[in-house]
Amino acid sequence: MIIDFVLLFFVVICAVAAVSLKDLLGAVIILGAYSLLMALLWTRYNSVDVAFTEAAVGAGITTVLLIAALSRTMRHEEAPEGRAPGAFPWFSRITRLIPLGVVILTGAVLIYGTLDMPNFSDPNAPANLHVAPYYIEKSVPETGVINFVTSILASYRGYDTLGEVTVIFTAGICVLILLRRRFHD
């Protein structure tokens, strides 16, 4: 249990560091570490399929593609121009706090939404009383696939899996198109 909190702490540290860095290569490397830590968390939560996807796509392919994109651009974020005459310095401080407020509000709503959830591994949870028995009893006759996980992902959640693959394929094609563009001065 303590390892979960330690991993979550490092995930938050990585997220804050990635957003704060001006060095884009450093931010990409920290985002790769973030994805690797998330893969460890998913493994701790017994979601090995999600952990594998996070490690392969998040820590692997995405990091490689972002480094390749950085090889075609500048490594450091450009410094902003000087403040316009008559600009209000307090306004820029307030506008920097708005995203933080939105994140805190969203987190509070998500935490509030988890208060009604059943306890972790509760045998009387609705998923264990209704959904799991249905898949165990009906997956082989309805799909013809012996493996439960394969029958759920390929048959019952086939459109969802197709959508996920389509999103990943589209993102990959877009990155390839961006990387093939020739930059001219």
Helices and strands as residue ranges (DSSP letters): H 2-20, H 24-44, H 48-53, I 54-61, H 62-71, H 89-113, H 126-126, I 127-131, H 132-143, H 148-151, I 152-156, H 158-180
